[in-house]
Amino acid sequence: IIFSAYWVLVAICLSGCAHRSMTGPFAQADETAMIELAAVSPRLLPGEKIRMTVYGEASLSGDYQIDPRGFVSLPLAGTVKAEGLTEAELEFDLEKNFSSKYLRNPKVTVSVVEFRPFYIMGEIQKPGAYPYSSGLNILRAIAVAGGTTYRGSKSYVEIQHAGENEMREYSLQASIRILPGDIIQIPQRYF
């Protein structure tokens, strides 16, 4: 049984090594669009922690986690959809919610306290999940994970952004932005 399990593991590893991105290289126009996307206000995602401050209402202010369904449970406001909204859009929704039920002319601010982590795997020294920081690019993400192994590709990397269904190939020379929740695969280079 141990012998056959060994060969199954070898077959799985070899099939993974032969895999390359199904979508092909990332075009320059797509790269430019990705840089522009990183510059706009990010959308809130499940797993992130937000800080809500209601001016003059300390009992309502605090840190709250967005649940896996994309909702956040808040005092007086109840369960509110947060996924896919910007901080400003959630502020507007909460002000409307509080003013229609409990408060007169509320002022609400929302900020992300803790983003979803990014994940890095493959030919990297320390694969795993790492905390996201604003302005993160692919080269810094690789550095945070200890750099590539001696077998790691020096020319391209594969990334799956939140909401995408498959990995896409990016040039390692470019300063590709990493977003919260991204999955990064450092492929093996071939000599």
C-alpha positions as CSV (number, residue, x, y, z in Angstrom):
1,I,0.0,0.0,0.0
2,I,2.8,2.4,0.8
3,F,4.6,1.6,-2.5
4,S,1.4,2.3,-4.6
5,A,0.7,5.5,-2.6
6,Y,4.2,6.7,-3.4
7,W,3.6,6.2,-7.2
8,V,0.3,8.0,-7.0
9,L,2.0,10.9,-5.3
10,V,4.8,10.9,-8.0
11,A,2.2,10.9,-10.8
12,I,0.3,13.9,-9.2
13,C,3.5,15.8,-8.8
14,L,4.6,15.2,-12.4
15,S,1.2,16.2,-13.8
16,G,1.4,19.4,-11.8
17,C,4.9,20.2,-13.1
18,A,3.7,19.8,-16.7
19,H,0.9,22.3,-16.2
20,R,1.2,25.8,-17.7
21,S,-1.4,28.6,-17.7
22,M,-4.4,27.8,-19.9
23,T,-5.0,31.4,-20.9
24,G,-1.5,32.2,-22.2
25,P,0.7,35.2,-21.6
26,F,-0.9,38.4,-20.2
27,A,-1.1,41.1,-22.9
28,Q,0.3,44.6,-22.3
29,A,-3.2,46.1,-22.5
30,D,-4.4,43.7,-19.8
31,E,-1.4,44.7,-17.7
32,T,-2.3,48.4,-18.0
33,A,-5.9,47.6,-17.1
34,M,-4.7,45.7,-14.0
35,I,-2.5,48.7,-12.9
36,E,-5.5,51.0,-13.3
37,L,-7.8,48.6,-11.3
38,A,-5.3,48.6,-8.4
39,A,-5.5,52.4,-8.4
40,V,-9.3,52.7,-7.9
41,S,-11.0,52.3,-4.6
42,P,-10.9,48.6,-3.6
43,R,-14.2,46.6,-3.1
44,L,-14.8,45.0,0.2
45,L,-14.3,41.2,0.4
46,P,-15.4,38.5,2.7
47,G,-12.8,37.8,5.4
48,E,-11.7,41.5,5.7
49,K,-12.1,43.4,9.0
50,I,-13.5,46.9,8.8
51,R,-13.6,49.7,11.4
52,M,-16.9,51.6,11.6
53,T,-16.9,54.9,13.4
54,V,-20.2,56.7,14.0
55,Y,-19.5,60.3,15.1
56,G,-20.9,60.9,18.6
57,E,-22.0,57.2,19.1
58,A,-19.1,55.4,20.7
59,S,-21.3,52.3,21.5
60,L,-21.9,51.8,17.7
61,S,-18.2,52.3,16.7
62,G,-15.8,49.4,16.5
63,D,-14.1,46.7,14.4
64,Y,-16.3,44.2,12.5
65,Q,-15.5,41.1,10.4
66,I,-17.1,40.6,7.0
67,D,-18.5,37.1,7.1
68,P,-17.9,34.5,4.3
69,R,-21.3,35.4,2.8
70,G,-20.2,39.0,2.4
71,F,-22.3,40.5,5.2
72,V,-21.3,42.3,8.4
73,S,-23.4,42.3,11.6
74,L,-23.6,45.8,13.2
75,P,-25.4,47.1,16.3
76,L,-28.7,48.7,15.4
77,A,-28.1,48.4,11.7
78,G,-28.4,44.6,11.8
79,T,-26.8,42.4,9.1
80,V,-25.7,44.6,6.1
81,K,-24.3,43.5,2.7
82,A,-20.7,44.7,2.5
83,E,-19.1,42.5,-0.2
84,G,-18.5,44.4,-3.5
85,L,-19.0,47.8,-2.0
86,T,-16.4,50.5,-1.6
87,E,-15.8,52.0,1.8
88,A,-17.7,55.2,0.7
89,E,-20.7,53.1,-0.6
90,L,-20.9,51.2,2.7
91,E,-20.7,54.5,4.6
92,F,-23.6,55.9,2.5
93,D,-25.7,52.7,3.1
94,L,-25.1,52.8,6.8
95,E,-25.9,56.5,7.2
96,K,-29.2,55.9,5.3
97,N,-29.9,52.8,7.5
98,F,-29.2,54.6,10.8
99,S,-31.0,57.8,9.9
100,S,-34.2,56.0,8.8
101,K,-34.4,54.1,12.1
102,Y,-32.4,55.4,15.0
103,L,-30.2,58.5,14.6
104,R,-30.6,62.0,13.4
105,N,-28.1,63.0,10.6
106,P,-25.5,60.3,11.4
107,K,-21.9,60.6,10.1
108,V,-20.3,57.3,9.5
109,T,-16.8,56.4,8.4
110,V,-15.6,53.0,7.3
111,S,-12.1,51.8,6.8
112,V,-10.4,48.5,6.2
113,V,-8.4,47.5,9.2
114,E,-7.3,44.1,7.9
115,F,-7.4,42.9,4.3
116,R,-7.7,39.3,3.1
117,P,-4.2,37.7,2.9
118,F,-2.6,36.8,-0.4
119,Y,-1.4,33.3,-1.0
120,I,1.9,32.2,-2.6
121,M,2.9,28.7,-3.6
122,G,5.1,26.7,-5.9
123,E,8.8,27.3,-6.2
124,I,9.1,29.7,-3.3
125,Q,11.2,29.5,-0.1
126,K,8.2,29.9,2.3
127,P,4.9,29.1,0.7
128,G,1.7,30.1,2.5
129,A,-0.6,33.0,3.4
130,Y,0.7,36.5,4.1
131,P,-0.9,39.7,5.3
132,Y,-1.8,42.1,2.4
133,S,-0.3,45.6,2.5
134,S,-1.4,48.5,0.3
135,G,0.6,48.9,-2.8
136,L,2.0,45.4,-2.9
137,N,3.5,44.2,-6.2
138,I,4.7,40.8,-7.4
139,L,8.3,41.4,-6.6
140,R,7.6,42.5,-3.0
141,A,5.3,39.5,-2.6
142,I,8.1,37.1,-3.6
143,A,10.5,38.9,-1.3
144,V,8.0,38.6,1.7
145,A,7.9,34.8,1.1
146,G,11.7,34.5,1.1
147,G,12.4,34.6,-2.6
148,T,12.1,31.8,-5.2
149,T,13.9,28.5,-5.0
150,Y,16.7,27.8,-7.4
151,R,14.2,26.1,-9.6
152,G,11.7,29.0,-9.6
153,S,10.9,30.8,-12.9
154,K,12.8,34.0,-13.4
155,S,10.6,35.2,-16.3
156,Y,6.9,34.7,-15.4
157,V,4.5,34.0,-12.6
158,E,0.9,32.8,-12.5
159,I,-1.8,34.8,-10.5
160,Q,-5.4,34.1,-9.9
161,H,-7.2,37.3,-8.7
162,A,-10.3,37.2,-6.5
163,G,-13.3,36.4,-8.7
164,E,-11.3,34.7,-11.5
165,N,-11.6,31.0,-12.1
166,E,-8.1,30.2,-13.4
167,M,-4.5,31.3,-13.2
168,R,-3.1,33.9,-15.7
169,E,0.5,34.2,-16.7
170,Y,2.3,37.5,-15.9
171,S,5.8,38.7,-16.7
172,L,8.1,38.9,-13.7
173,Q,9.8,42.0,-15.2
174,A,6.6,44.0,-14.8
175,S,5.5,45.6,-11.6
176,I,2.2,43.7,-11.4
177,R,0.0,44.7,-8.5
178,I,-1.1,42.1,-6.0
179,L,-4.6,42.5,-4.6
180,P,-6.2,41.1,-1.4
181,G,-7.0,37.4,-1.8
182,D,-4.8,36.8,-4.8
183,I,-3.2,33.4,-5.3
184,I,0.3,33.4,-6.7
185,Q,2.0,30.4,-8.3
186,I,5.7,30.5,-8.9
187,P,6.2,27.9,-11.6
188,Q,9.3,25.7,-12.1
189,R,11.7,26.9,-14.7
190,Y,13.0,24.6,-17.4
191,F,16.7,24.9,-18.3
